[in-house]
Amino acid sequence: MSSDDPTPADTDADAGPFREEHTVRDKARQFVLPLVVHIEKDAPPARTDALETSARAVLTMLSDERSLGDGIWAQAMRDWQDARIRKVVRRARGAEWRRAEALPGITVTGRSAEVRVFPPVPLDGWPKDLARLQVSGTDLDDPEPPAPADPTAPVLWLNPELDMSAGKTMAQTGHGAQLAWWELSEEERIAWREAGFALSVRTADPAHWSELSVSDVPLVRDAGFTEIAPGLTVAVEGHGRAGALPKRSVAAAD
């Protein structure tokens, strides 16, 4: 499954909503951010592209005007972030995908991947056309080894010791992108958005991971509810680069 509720990598109470005590978050009504990846049997997306597109989809939702201020999704976004930060990745194809596209949300497109992100819904209140979608079967491969990570943009490094499904990993890269977003100033967020949320997702080599896991970069610690034991999954290196990226468009549509 790909239902995720990350816990903080440290206990710095001022570092962001992941740092609040879980006893406080548990008292709030629980919400989840749904993501649906388009996987046709004869044309599945490349794994790395799906991981990067999922991360950009979360950032697109966080920055959308409908998620901010008095926007139509803003209250749901606040409710979601006041409780445990949950994301669920499901798969769809054919008519399932077309029904998902008809629901309010945003589709973000990569080189081969399409991921649709929806405003948060209550944990027990999924729209039926999303609730019926499968969370299993999201195993994807890269036809060719991914190119080296772009050193000018943020890099989401995966823990090399973990074996996670693509759906689980997509939720984790979404968490990493969200942590990086929270660390940025408003000016840096605008610059990252104008750069199309440029980023890379790669698996770290063991030596680099050892350094990252004890550094002060944003770190995702999974709660261990599905697939893996509790522990670190993603480290975000270079999130400060987001403020200096050149402008380019992001492939997203309602």
C-alpha positions as a Markdown table, in Angstrom:
| # | Residue | x | y | z |
|---|---|---|---|---|
| 1 | Met | 0.0 | 0.0 | 0.0 |
| 2 | Ser | 1.0 | 3.6 | -0.4 |
| 3 | Ser | -0.7 | 5.3 | 2.6 |
| 4 | Asp | 1.8 | 7.3 | 4.4 |
| 5 | Asp | 2.1 | 9.3 | 7.6 |
| 6 | Pro | 5.6 | 10.5 | 8.1 |
| 7 | Thr | 7.0 | 11.5 | 11.4 |
| 8 | Pro | 9.6 | 14.2 | 12.0 |
| 9 | Ala | 13.3 | 13.5 | 11.7 |
| 10 | Asp | 14.0 | 15.6 | 14.7 |
| 11 | Thr | 12.1 | 17.4 | 17.5 |
| 12 | Asp | 12.7 | 21.1 | 16.6 |
| 13 | Ala | 9.3 | 22.6 | 17.5 |
| 14 | Asp | 9.9 | 25.6 | 15.2 |
| 15 | Ala | 10.9 | 23.7 | 12.1 |
| 16 | Gly | 7.4 | 23.0 | 10.7 |
| 17 | Pro | 4.2 | 21.1 | 11.1 |
| 18 | Phe | 5.9 | 17.7 | 11.0 |
| 19 | Arg | 7.6 | 18.7 | 14.3 |
| 20 | Glu | 4.4 | 19.0 | 16.4 |
| 21 | Glu | 3.6 | 16.3 | 18.9 |
| 22 | His | 1.5 | 13.5 | 17.4 |
| 23 | Thr | -0.8 | 13.6 | 20.4 |
| 24 | Val | -1.9 | 17.1 | 19.3 |
| 25 | Arg | -2.3 | 16.0 | 15.6 |
| 26 | Asp | -4.3 | 12.9 | 16.6 |
| 27 | Lys | -7.0 | 14.9 | 18.2 |
| 28 | Ala | -7.8 | 16.6 | 14.9 |
| 29 | Arg | -10.0 | 15.1 | 12.2 |
| 30 | Gln | -7.8 | 13.1 | 9.9 |
| 31 | Phe | -7.5 | 14.0 | 6.2 |
| 32 | Val | -5.5 | 12.5 | 3.3 |
| 33 | Leu | -4.0 | 14.0 | 0.1 |
| 34 | Pro | -5.0 | 11.7 | -2.8 |
| 35 | Leu | -2.7 | 11.2 | -5.7 |
| 36 | Val | -3.5 | 9.0 | -8.7 |
| 37 | Val | -0.9 | 7.9 | -11.2 |
| 38 | His | -1.9 | 7.0 | -14.7 |
| 39 | Ile | -0.6 | 3.5 | -15.5 |
| 40 | Glu | -1.8 | 1.9 | -18.8 |
| 41 | Lys | -0.7 | -1.8 | -19.2 |
| 42 | Asp | 1.0 | -1.2 | -22.5 |
| 43 | Ala | 2.6 | 2.1 | -21.7 |
| 44 | Pro | 3.5 | 2.5 | -18.0 |
| 45 | Pro | 5.5 | 5.6 | -17.0 |
| 46 | Ala | 9.2 | 5.3 | -16.1 |
| 47 | Arg | 9.7 | 4.9 | -12.4 |
| 48 | Thr | 12.0 | 7.9 | -11.8 |
| 49 | Asp | 9.8 | 10.2 | -13.8 |
| 50 | Ala | 6.7 | 9.1 | -11.8 |
| 51 | Leu | 8.6 | 9.8 | -8.5 |
| 52 | Glu | 9.6 | 13.3 | -9.7 |
| 53 | Thr | 6.1 | 14.0 | -11.1 |
| 54 | Ser | 4.5 | 13.0 | -7.8 |
| 55 | Ala | 6.8 | 15.4 | -5.9 |
| 56 | Arg | 6.0 | 18.2 | -8.3 |
| 57 | Ala | 2.2 | 17.4 | -8.0 |
| 58 | Val | 2.4 | 18.0 | -4.3 |
| 59 | Leu | 4.2 | 21.3 | -4.7 |
| 60 | Thr | 1.7 | 22.3 | -7.4 |
| 61 | Met | -1.2 | 21.7 | -5.0 |
| 62 | Leu | 0.5 | 23.5 | -2.1 |
| 63 | Ser | 1.1 | 26.6 | -4.2 |
| 64 | Asp | -2.2 | 26.7 | -6.2 |
| 65 | Glu | -4.2 | 29.8 | -5.5 |
| 66 | Arg | -7.2 | 27.6 | -4.6 |
| 67 | Ser | -5.2 | 26.1 | -1.7 |
| 68 | Leu | -4.3 | 29.5 | -0.3 |
| 69 | Gly | -6.1 | 32.3 | 1.6 |
| 70 | Asp | -9.8 | 32.1 | 0.9 |
| 71 | Gly | -9.4 | 29.6 | -2.0 |
| 72 | Ile | -12.0 | 26.9 | -2.4 |
| 73 | Trp | -9.5 | 24.2 | -1.3 |
| 74 | Ala | -7.8 | 26.3 | 1.5 |
| 75 | Gln | -9.8 | 25.0 | 4.4 |
| 76 | Ala | -9.3 | 21.4 | 3.4 |
| 77 | Met | -5.5 | 22.1 | 3.0 |
| 78 | Arg | -5.4 | 23.7 | 6.5 |
| 79 | Asp | -7.4 | 20.8 | 8.1 |
| 80 | Trp | -5.1 | 18.3 | 6.4 |
| 81 | Gln | -1.9 | 20.0 | 7.6 |
| 82 | Asp | -3.3 | 20.4 | 11.1 |
| 83 | Ala | -3.6 | 16.6 | 11.5 |
| 84 | Arg | -1.2 | 13.9 | 10.5 |
| 85 | Ile | 0.2 | 14.5 | 7.0 |
| 86 | Arg | -1.1 | 11.6 | 5.0 |
| 87 | Lys | -0.7 | 10.9 | 1.3 |
| 88 | Val | -2.1 | 8.0 | -0.6 |
| 89 | Val | -1.1 | 7.0 | -4.1 |
| 90 | Arg | -3.5 | 4.9 | -6.2 |
| 91 | Arg | -3.3 | 3.8 | -9.9 |
| 92 | Ala | -5.8 | 4.2 | -12.7 |
| 93 | Arg | -6.1 | 3.4 | -16.4 |
| 94 | Gly | -8.6 | 3.7 | -19.1 |
| 95 | Ala | -12.1 | 4.7 | -17.9 |
| 96 | Glu | -10.8 | 4.8 | -14.3 |
| 97 | Trp | -8.4 | 7.6 | -15.3 |
| 98 | Arg | -11.0 | 9.5 | -17.2 |
| 99 | Arg | -13.3 | 9.4 | -14.2 |
| 100 | Ala | -10.5 | 10.6 | -11.9 |
| 101 | Glu | -9.8 | 13.5 | -14.4 |
| 102 | Ala | -13.4 | 14.6 | -14.1 |
| 103 | Leu | -13.0 | 15.2 | -10.3 |
| 104 | Pro | -11.6 | 18.6 | -9.0 |
| 105 | Gly | -7.9 | 18.4 | -9.0 |
| 106 | Ile | -4.7 | 19.1 | -10.9 |
| 107 | Thr | -2.9 | 16.8 | -13.4 |
| 108 | Val | 0.9 | 17.2 | -13.5 |
| 109 | Thr | 2.7 | 15.7 | -16.5 |
| 110 | Gly | 6.3 | 14.6 | -16.7 |
| 111 | Arg | 8.2 | 13.1 | -19.6 |
| 112 | Ser | 6.2 | 9.9 | -19.5 |
| 113 | Ala | 4.2 | 10.1 | -16.2 |
| 114 | Glu | 0.8 | 11.7 | -15.4 |
| 115 | Val | -0.1 | 12.2 | -11.8 |
| 116 | Arg | -3.4 | 13.8 | -10.7 |
| 117 | Val | -3.4 | 15.4 | -7.2 |
| 118 | Phe | -6.7 | 16.2 | -5.4 |
| 119 | Pro | -7.5 | 18.5 | -2.5 |
| 120 | Pro | -7.5 | 16.6 | 0.8 |
| 121 | Val | -10.4 | 14.4 | 1.7 |
| 122 | Pro | -11.5 | 13.0 | 5.1 |
| 123 | Leu | -9.8 | 9.7 | 5.8 |
| 124 | Asp | -13.2 | 8.0 | 5.8 |
| 125 | Gly | -14.8 | 10.2 | 3.1 |
| 126 | Trp | -13.1 | 9.4 | -0.2 |
| 127 | Pro | -15.1 | 10.1 | -3.4 |
| 128 | Lys | -16.3 | 6.8 | -4.8 |
| 129 | Asp | -14.4 | 7.1 | -8.1 |
| 130 | Leu | -11.1 | 7.4 | -6.1 |
| 131 | Ala | -12.0 | 5.0 | -3.3 |
| 132 | Arg | -12.4 | 2.1 | -5.9 |
| 133 | Leu | -8.9 | 2.6 | -7.3 |
| 134 | Gln | -6.2 | 0.1 | -6.3 |
| 135 | Val | -3.2 | 1.1 | -4.2 |
| 136 | Ser | -1.4 | -2.1 | -5.2 |
| 137 | Gly | 0.2 | -2.7 | -8.6 |
| 138 | Thr | 2.2 | 0.5 | -8.8 |
| 139 | Asp | 5.5 | -1.3 | -9.4 |
| 140 | Leu | 7.4 | 0.6 | -12.2 |
| 141 | Asp | 10.8 | 0.3 | -13.8 |
| 142 | Asp | 13.2 | 2.6 | -15.5 |
| 143 | Pro | 13.9 | 1.4 | -19.1 |
| 144 | Glu | 17.3 | 3.0 | -18.8 |
| 145 | Pro | 19.4 | 4.2 | -15.9 |
| 146 | Pro | 18.4 | 7.8 | -15.0 |
| 147 | Ala | 20.9 | 10.5 | -15.8 |
| 148 | Pro | 22.9 | 12.2 | -13.0 |
| 149 | Ala | 20.8 | 14.5 | -10.8 |
| 150 | Asp | 20.7 | 18.1 | -11.9 |
| 151 | Pro | 23.2 | 19.9 | -9.5 |
| 152 | Thr | 21.5 | 23.2 | -9.9 |
| 153 | Ala | 18.1 | 22.1 | -8.5 |
| 154 | Pro | 17.0 | 20.4 | -5.3 |
| 155 | Val | 17.7 | 16.6 | -5.2 |
| 156 | Leu | 15.5 | 14.2 | -3.3 |
| 157 | Trp | 17.8 | 11.3 | -2.3 |
| 158 | Leu | 16.2 | 7.9 | -1.5 |
| 159 | Asn | 17.5 | 5.7 | 1.2 |
| 160 | Pro | 19.5 | 3.0 | -0.6 |
| 161 | Glu | 18.7 | 0.4 | 2.0 |
| 162 | Leu | 14.9 | 0.4 | 1.3 |
| 163 | Asp | 12.9 | -1.6 | -1.2 |
| 164 | Met | 9.6 | 0.2 | -1.7 |
| 165 | Ser | 7.0 | 0.0 | -4.4 |
| 166 | Ala | 6.7 | 2.9 | -6.8 |
| 167 | Gly | 3.5 | 4.0 | -5.1 |
| 168 | Lys | 5.0 | 4.0 | -1.7 |
| 169 | Thr | 8.1 | 5.9 | -3.0 |
| 170 | Met | 5.9 | 8.5 | -4.7 |
| 171 | Ala | 4.3 | 9.3 | -1.4 |
| 172 | Gln | 7.7 | 9.6 | 0.2 |
| 173 | Thr | 9.0 | 12.0 | -2.5 |
| 174 | Gly | 5.8 | 14.0 | -2.0 |
| 175 | His | 6.7 | 14.3 | 1.7 |
| 176 | Gly | 10.2 | 15.3 | 0.9 |
| 177 | Ala | 9.1 | 18.0 | -1.5 |
| 178 | Gln | 6.6 | 19.3 | 1.1 |
| 179 | Leu | 9.3 | 19.5 | 3.8 |
| 180 | Ala | 11.5 | 21.5 | 1.4 |
| 181 | Trp | 8.6 | 23.8 | 0.6 |
| 182 | Trp | 8.1 | 24.6 | 4.2 |
| 183 | Glu | 11.8 | 25.5 | 4.6 |
| 184 | Leu | 11.6 | 28.2 | 1.8 |
| 185 | Ser | 10.8 | 31.9 | 2.0 |
| 186 | Glu | 7.9 | 33.2 | 0.0 |
| 187 | Glu | 10.3 | 34.6 | -2.6 |
| 188 | Glu | 12.0 | 31.3 | -3.0 |
| 189 | Arg | 8.7 | 29.5 | -3.3 |
| 190 | Ile | 7.7 | 31.8 | -6.1 |
| 191 | Ala | 11.0 | 31.3 | -7.9 |
| 192 | Trp | 10.7 | 27.5 | -7.6 |
| 193 | Arg | 7.1 | 27.6 | -9.0 |
| 194 | Glu | 8.2 | 29.8 | -11.9 |
| 195 | Ala | 11.0 | 27.2 | -12.6 |
| 196 | Gly | 8.4 | 24.5 | -12.9 |
| 197 | Phe | 9.4 | 23.0 | -9.6 |
| 198 | Ala | 12.6 | 21.6 | -11.1 |
| 199 | Leu | 14.0 | 18.8 | -9.0 |
| 200 | Ser | 15.6 | 15.3 | -9.3 |
| 201 | Val | 14.9 | 12.1 | -7.5 |
| 202 | Arg | 17.7 | 9.6 | -7.2 |
| 203 | Thr | 18.8 | 6.8 | -5.0 |
| 204 | Ala | 21.8 | 7.8 | -2.8 |
| 205 | Asp | 24.9 | 5.7 | -2.6 |
| 206 | Pro | 25.5 | 4.3 | 0.9 |
| 207 | Ala | 28.3 | 6.7 | 1.8 |
| 208 | His | 26.4 | 9.8 | 0.7 |
| 209 | Trp | 23.3 | 8.6 | 2.5 |
| 210 | Ser | 25.3 | 8.2 | 5.7 |
| 211 | Glu | 26.3 | 11.8 | 5.5 |
| 212 | Leu | 22.8 | 13.1 | 4.6 |
| 213 | Ser | 21.1 | 11.2 | 7.3 |
| 214 | Val | 23.0 | 13.0 | 10.0 |
| 215 | Ser | 23.0 | 16.4 | 8.3 |
| 216 | Asp | 20.6 | 19.4 | 8.7 |
| 217 | Val | 18.9 | 18.9 | 5.4 |
| 218 | Pro | 15.1 | 18.1 | 5.3 |
| 219 | Leu | 14.6 | 14.5 | 6.2 |
| 220 | Val | 11.5 | 12.3 | 5.9 |
| 221 | Arg | 11.0 | 9.7 | 8.6 |
| 222 | Asp | 8.2 | 7.3 | 7.7 |
| 223 | Ala | 5.9 | 6.1 | 10.5 |
| 224 | Gly | 6.2 | 2.5 | 9.3 |
| 225 | Phe | 2.5 | 1.8 | 8.8 |
| 226 | Thr | 3.0 | 0.2 | 5.4 |
| 227 | Glu | 5.7 | -1.8 | 3.6 |
| 228 | Ile | 8.7 | -0.7 | 5.7 |
| 229 | Ala | 9.7 | -0.3 | 9.3 |
| 230 | Pro | 9.8 | 3.2 | 10.8 |
| 231 | Gly | 12.8 | 5.2 | 9.6 |
| 232 | Leu | 14.4 | 7.7 | 7.2 |
| 233 | Thr | 13.3 | 7.4 | 3.6 |
| 234 | Val | 14.2 | 10.7 | 1.8 |
| 235 | Ala | 16.7 | 13.4 | 2.3 |
| 236 | Val | 16.4 | 16.7 | 0.4 |
| 237 | Glu | 19.7 | 18.2 | -0.7 |
| 238 | Gly | 20.0 | 21.7 | -2.1 |
| 239 | His | 16.4 | 23.0 | -1.4 |
| 240 | Gly | 17.9 | 26.5 | -1.2 |
| 241 | Arg | 18.8 | 26.3 | -4.9 |
| 242 | Ala | 15.1 | 26.7 | -5.7 |
| 243 | Gly | 15.4 | 30.4 | -5.3 |
| 244 | Ala | 17.9 | 30.8 | -8.1 |
| 245 | Leu | 16.5 | 28.6 | -10.8 |
| 246 | Pro | 15.6 | 30.0 | -14.3 |
| 247 | Lys | 12.0 | 30.4 | -15.2 |
| 248 | Arg | 10.2 | 27.7 | -17.2 |
| 249 | Ser | 6.6 | 26.5 | -17.4 |
| 250 | Val | 5.2 | 23.5 | -15.4 |
| 251 | Ala | 3.0 | 21.0 | -17.2 |
| 252 | Ala | -0.1 | 21.0 | -15.1 |
| 253 | Ala | -3.8 | 21.1 | -16.0 |
| 254 | Asp | -7.1 | 21.1 | -14.1 |
